[in-house]
């Protein structure tokens, strides 16, 4: 009887472990078709109250030419990338801007609050990364890949008039 219980438990454990190995997670690629020579970011503050943001810049070179970059995840934000090609390789830059939120009309009479916008929820990015880490999304022949950058260097804050 004990042997039968042991075999049943063993069978359940093996079945459960095999079912978990079939789950596919997002694949962060270790071998990439490009090289990164510089990775930095800086915060910027605008001349108007409430305008600020972050700018990230990545400099690198291609090993193969059929690579395209679509976006980057950095500091809990998704950045759309602008790609500049030059003789040495490429420059990827992304900008995230925050602007002052509109004032909200609060009144005893609910009709006087007409026109207030509902607060927008911040979307969480699909990765758990540190403040100085980023995930680049790139594609080769239509297939999407991910690459994690570590030690992204913070530059001095830029103040605009």
Phi and psi restraints in degrees (value plus and minus 20) as a CYANA .aco file:
   2 UNK   PHI     -83.1   -43.1
   2 UNK   PSI     -58.0   -18.0
   3 UNK   PHI     -85.2   -45.2
   3 UNK   PSI     -57.2   -17.2
   4 UNK   PHI     -86.5   -46.5
   4 UNK   PSI     -63.4   -23.4
   5 UNK   PHI     -81.5   -41.5
   5 UNK   PSI     -62.8   -22.8
   6 UNK   PHI     -80.8   -40.8
   6 UNK   PSI     -64.0   -24.0
   7 UNK   PHI     -86.3   -46.3
   7 UNK   PSI     -57.9   -17.9
   8 UNK   PHI     -85.9   -45.9
   8 UNK   PSI     -65.3   -25.3
   9 UNK   PHI     -82.9   -42.9
   9 UNK   PSI     -63.2   -23.2
  10 UNK   PHI     -82.0   -42.0
  10 UNK   PSI     -63.1   -23.1
  11 UNK   PHI     -82.0   -42.0
  11 UNK   PSI     -62.9   -22.9
  12 UNK   PHI     -85.5   -45.5
  12 UNK   PSI     -60.7   -20.7
  13 UNK   PHI     -85.0   -45.0
  13 UNK   PSI     -64.9   -24.9
  14 UNK   PHI     -84.5   -44.5
  14 UNK   PSI     -63.5   -23.5
  15 UNK   PHI     -82.7   -42.7
  15 UNK   PSI     -64.6   -24.6
  16 UNK   PHI     -84.0   -44.0
  16 UNK   PSI     -63.1   -23.1
  17 UNK   PHI     -87.0   -47.0
  17 UNK   PSI     -56.4   -16.4
  18 UNK   PHI     -89.1   -49.1
  18 UNK   PSI     -54.7   -14.7
  19 UNK   PHI     -88.9   -48.9
  19 UNK   PSI     -53.0   -13.0
  20 UNK   PHI     -93.1   -53.1
  20 UNK   PSI     -45.8    -5.8
  21 UNK   PHI     -93.9   -53.9
  21 UNK   PSI     -35.3     4.7
  22 UNK   PHI    -101.6   -61.6
  22 UNK   PSI     -34.5     5.5
  23 UNK   PHI     -90.3   -50.3
  23 UNK   PSI     116.8   156.8
  24 UNK   PHI    -128.9   -88.9
  24 UNK   PSI     110.1   150.1
  25 UNK   PHI    -128.0   -88.0
  25 UNK   PSI     154.6   194.6
  26 UNK   PHI     -87.0   -47.0
  26 UNK   PSI     110.9   150.9
  27 UNK   PHI    -113.1   -73.1
  27 UNK   PSI      96.6   136.6
  28 UNK   PHI    -113.5   -73.5
  28 UNK   PSI      98.0   138.0
  29 UNK   PHI     -96.5   -56.5
  29 UNK   PSI     114.7   154.7
  30 UNK   PHI    -110.8   -70.8
  30 UNK   PSI     -57.2   -17.2
  31 UNK   PHI    -121.5   -81.5
  31 UNK   PSI      92.0   132.0
  32 UNK   PHI    -131.4   -91.4
  32 UNK   PSI     131.1   171.1
  33 UNK   PHI    -108.9   -68.9
  33 UNK   PSI       7.4    47.4
  34 UNK   PHI    -173.5  -133.5
  34 UNK   PSI     144.9   184.9
  35 UNK   PHI    -144.7  -104.7
  35 UNK   PSI     125.9   165.9
  36 UNK   PHI    -127.0   -87.0
  36 UNK   PSI     105.7   145.7
  37 UNK   PHI    -125.1   -85.1
  37 UNK   PSI     -45.1    -5.1
  38 UNK   PHI    -167.3  -127.3
  38 UNK   PSI     117.7   157.7
  39 UNK   PHI    -163.8  -123.8
  39 UNK   PSI      97.1   137.1
  40 UNK   PHI    -169.1  -129.1
  40 UNK   PSI     143.2   183.2
  41 UNK   PHI    -168.2  -128.2
  41 UNK   PSI     139.1   179.1
  42 UNK   PHI    -167.1  -127.1
  42 UNK   PSI     132.3   172.3
  43 UNK   PHI    -109.8   -69.8
  43 UNK   PSI     126.2   166.2
  44 UNK   PHI    -148.0  -108.0
  44 UNK   PSI     129.5   169.5
  45 UNK   PHI    -147.0  -107.0
  45 UNK   PSI     107.4   147.4
  46 UNK   PHI    -103.7   -63.7
  46 UNK   PSI     148.6   188.6
  47 UNK   PHI     -91.5   -51.5
  47 UNK   PSI     -45.6    -5.6
  48 UNK   PHI    -106.5   -66.5
  48 UNK   PSI     125.8   165.8
  49 UNK   PHI     -82.6   -42.6
  49 UNK   PSI     111.0   151.0
  50 UNK   PHI      69.6   109.6
  50 UNK   PSI     -16.2    23.8
  51 UNK   PHI    -125.2   -85.2
  51 UNK   PSI     101.8   141.8
  52 UNK   PHI    -180.1  -140.1
  52 UNK   PSI     154.4   194.4
  53 UNK   PHI     159.0   199.0
  53 UNK   PSI    -187.9  -147.9
  54 UNK   PHI    -153.1  -113.1
  54 UNK   PSI     121.1   161.1
  55 UNK   PHI    -144.9  -104.9
  55 UNK   PSI     110.4   150.4
  56 UNK   PHI    -138.3   -98.3
  56 UNK   PSI     121.7   161.7
  57 UNK   PHI    -155.0  -115.0
  57 UNK   PSI     112.1   152.1
  58 UNK   PHI    -149.2  -109.2
  58 UNK   PSI     107.1   147.1
  59 UNK   PHI    -134.4   -94.4
  59 UNK   PSI     115.2   155.2
  60 UNK   PHI    -182.6  -142.6
  60 UNK   PSI    -193.4  -153.4
  61 UNK   PHI    -157.5  -117.5
  61 UNK   PSI     131.9   171.9
  62 UNK   PHI    -103.9   -63.9
  62 UNK   PSI     124.0   164.0
  63 UNK   PHI    -116.1   -76.1
  63 UNK   PSI     -54.0   -14.0
  64 UNK   PHI    -150.2  -110.2
  64 UNK   PSI     133.9   173.9
  65 UNK   PHI    -115.1   -75.1
  65 UNK   PSI     -25.7    14.3
  66 UNK   PHI    -113.1   -73.1
  66 UNK   PSI      18.5    58.5
  67 UNK   PHI    -129.6   -89.6
  67 UNK   PSI     115.1   155.1
  68 UNK   PHI    -149.9  -109.9
  68 UNK   PSI     122.7   162.7
  69 UNK   PHI    -125.1   -85.1
  69 UNK   PSI     116.4   156.4
  70 UNK   PHI    -133.0   -93.0
  70 UNK   PSI     -66.0   -26.0
  71 UNK   PHI    -176.5  -136.5
  71 UNK   PSI     151.2   191.2
  72 UNK   PHI    -157.7  -117.7
  72 UNK   PSI     122.7   162.7
  73 UNK   PHI    -126.9   -86.9
  73 UNK   PSI     105.8   145.8
  74 UNK   PHI    -173.2  -133.2
  74 UNK   PSI     111.8   151.8
  75 UNK   PHI      27.9    67.9
  75 UNK   PSI      30.7    70.7
  76 UNK   PHI      42.0    82.0
  76 UNK   PSI       6.8    46.8
  77 UNK   PHI    -153.7  -113.7
  77 UNK   PSI     132.8   172.8
  78 UNK   PHI    -123.6   -83.6
  78 UNK   PSI     104.7   144.7
  79 UNK   PHI    -128.0   -88.0
  79 UNK   PSI     114.3   154.3
  80 UNK   PHI    -104.4   -64.4
  80 UNK   PSI     113.3   153.3
  81 UNK   PHI    -113.3   -73.3
  81 UNK   PSI     124.2   164.2
  82 UNK   PHI    -128.8   -88.8
  82 UNK   PSI     102.6   142.6
  83 UNK   PHI    -123.2   -83.2
  83 UNK   PSI     106.0   146.0
  84 UNK   PHI    -133.8   -93.8
  84 UNK   PSI     107.1   147.1
  85 UNK   PHI    -120.0   -80.0
  85 UNK   PSI     121.4   161.4
  86 UNK   PHI    -162.6  -122.6
  86 UNK   PSI    -195.7  -155.7
  87 UNK   PHI     -83.4   -43.4
  87 UNK   PSI     -54.3   -14.3
  88 UNK   PHI    -102.7   -62.7
  88 UNK   PSI     -42.9    -2.9
  89 UNK   PHI     139.9   179.9
  89 UNK   PSI    -137.7   -97.7
  90 UNK   PHI    -164.0  -124.0
  90 UNK   PSI     139.8   179.8
  91 UNK   PHI    -149.9  -109.9
  91 UNK   PSI     102.0   142.0
  92 UNK   PHI    -124.3   -84.3
  92 UNK   PSI     111.2   151.2
  93 UNK   PHI    -156.4  -116.4
  93 UNK   PSI     121.2   161.2
  94 UNK   PHI    -157.4  -117.4
  94 UNK   PSI     127.8   167.8
  95 UNK   PHI    -152.7  -112.7
  95 UNK   PSI     114.8   154.8
  96 UNK   PHI    -140.4  -100.4
  96 UNK   PSI     106.2   146.2
  97 UNK   PHI    -137.0   -97.0
  97 UNK   PSI     121.0   161.0
  98 UNK   PHI    -140.4  -100.4
  98 UNK   PSI     109.4   149.4
  99 UNK   PHI    -136.7   -96.7
  99 UNK   PSI     137.3   177.3
 100 UNK   PHI     -75.9   -35.9
 100 UNK   PSI     117.1   157.1
 101 UNK   PHI     -96.2   -56.2
 101 UNK   PSI     126.4   166.4
 102 UNK   PHI     -85.0   -45.0
 102 UNK   PSI     128.6   168.6
 103 UNK   PHI     -88.5   -48.5
 103 UNK   PSI     130.8   170.8
 104 UNK   PHI    -129.3   -89.3
 104 UNK   PSI     112.0   152.0
 105 UNK   PHI    -103.8   -63.8
 105 UNK   PSI      96.7   136.7
 106 UNK   PHI    -131.7   -91.7
 106 UNK   PSI     107.8   147.8
 107 UNK   PHI    -168.7  -128.7
 107 UNK   PSI     135.9   175.9
 108 UNK   PHI     -82.8   -42.8
 108 UNK   PSI     -58.3   -18.3
 109 UNK   PHI    -108.5   -68.5
 109 UNK   PSI      99.1   139.1
 110 UNK   PHI     -82.5   -42.5
 110 UNK   PSI     -47.4    -7.4
 111 UNK   PHI     -85.5   -45.5
 111 UNK   PSI     -47.9    -7.9
 112 UNK   PHI     -95.7   -55.7
 112 UNK   PSI     -32.8     7.2
 113 UNK   PHI    -110.5   -70.5
 113 UNK   PSI     -15.1    24.9
 114 UNK   PHI     -80.1   -40.1
 114 UNK   PSI     115.0   155.0
 115 UNK   PHI      85.3   125.3
 115 UNK   PSI     -33.1     6.9
 116 UNK   PHI     -86.8   -46.8
 116 UNK   PSI     118.6   158.6
 117 UNK   PHI    -112.9   -72.9
 117 UNK   PSI     125.8   165.8
 118 UNK   PHI     -87.3   -47.3
 118 UNK   PSI     124.6   164.6
 119 UNK   PHI     -84.7   -44.7
 119 UNK   PSI     121.4   161.4
 120 UNK   PHI    -108.3   -68.3
 120 UNK   PSI     115.5   155.5
 121 UNK   PHI    -105.2   -65.2
 121 UNK   PSI     117.6   157.6
 122 UNK   PHI     -95.6   -55.6
 122 UNK   PSI     106.2   146.2
 123 UNK   PHI     -99.4   -59.4
 123 UNK   PSI     115.9   155.9
 124 UNK   PHI    -105.7   -65.7
 124 UNK   PSI     115.3   155.3
 125 UNK   PHI     -93.6   -53.6
 125 UNK   PSI     137.2   177.2
 126 UNK   PHI    -101.3   -61.3
 126 UNK   PSI      -2.7    37.3
 127 UNK   PHI    -150.4  -110.4
 127 UNK   PSI     129.4   169.4
 128 UNK   PHI    -122.0   -82.0
 128 UNK   PSI      82.9   122.9
 129 UNK   PHI    -150.7  -110.7
 129 UNK   PSI     137.9   177.9
 130 UNK   PHI     -95.7   -55.7
 130 UNK   PSI     152.2   192.2
 131 UNK   PHI     -85.0   -45.0
 131 UNK   PSI     -48.2    -8.2
 132 UNK   PHI    -125.5   -85.5
 132 UNK   PSI       3.1    43.1
 133 UNK   PHI    -139.0   -99.0
 133 UNK   PSI     132.6   172.6
 134 UNK   PHI    -161.5  -121.5
 134 UNK   PSI     137.2   177.2
 135 UNK   PHI    -140.4  -100.4
 135 UNK   PSI     101.1   141.1
 136 UNK   PHI    -114.7   -74.7
 136 UNK   PSI     113.6   153.6
 137 UNK   PHI    -123.8   -83.8
 137 UNK   PSI     101.7   141.7
 138 UNK   PHI    -155.2  -115.2
 138 UNK   PSI     141.5   181.5
 139 UNK   PHI    -152.7  -112.7
 139 UNK   PSI     127.8   167.8
 140 UNK   PHI    -147.6  -107.6
 140 UNK   PSI      98.9   138.9
 141 UNK   PHI      32.7    72.7
 141 UNK   PSI      19.4    59.4
 142 UNK   PHI      65.9   105.9
 142 UNK   PSI     -29.7    10.3
 143 UNK   PHI    -114.5   -74.5
 143 UNK   PSI     109.4   149.4
 144 UNK   PHI    -108.6   -68.6
 144 UNK   PSI     117.5   157.5
 145 UNK   PHI    -151.5  -111.5
 145 UNK   PSI     143.9   183.9
 146 UNK   PHI    -147.4  -107.4
 146 UNK   PSI     122.7   162.7
 147 UNK   PHI    -155.7  -115.7
 147 UNK   PSI     111.1   151.1
 148 UNK   PHI    -112.9   -72.9
 148 UNK   PSI     109.0   149.0
 149 UNK   PHI    -123.7   -83.7
 149 UNK   PSI     115.4   155.4
 150 UNK   PHI    -136.1   -96.1
 150 UNK   PSI     142.6   182.6
 151 UNK   PHI      35.3    75.3
 151 UNK   PSI      29.8    69.8
 152 UNK   PHI     -93.0   -53.0
 152 UNK   PSI     104.8   144.8
 153 UNK   PHI    -101.1   -61.1
 153 UNK   PSI     112.4   152.4
 154 UNK   PHI    -109.7   -69.7
 154 UNK   PSI     108.2   148.2
 155 UNK   PHI    -117.5   -77.5
 155 UNK   PSI     154.7   194.7
 156 UNK   PHI     -85.7   -45.7
 156 UNK   PSI     129.3   169.3
 157 UNK   PHI     -88.0   -48.0
 157 UNK   PSI     119.8   159.8
 158 UNK   PHI    -124.9   -84.9
 158 UNK   PSI     109.3   149.3
 159 UNK   PHI    -128.2   -88.2
 159 UNK   PSI     103.7   143.7
 160 UNK   PHI    -120.2   -80.2
 160 UNK   PSI     125.1   165.1
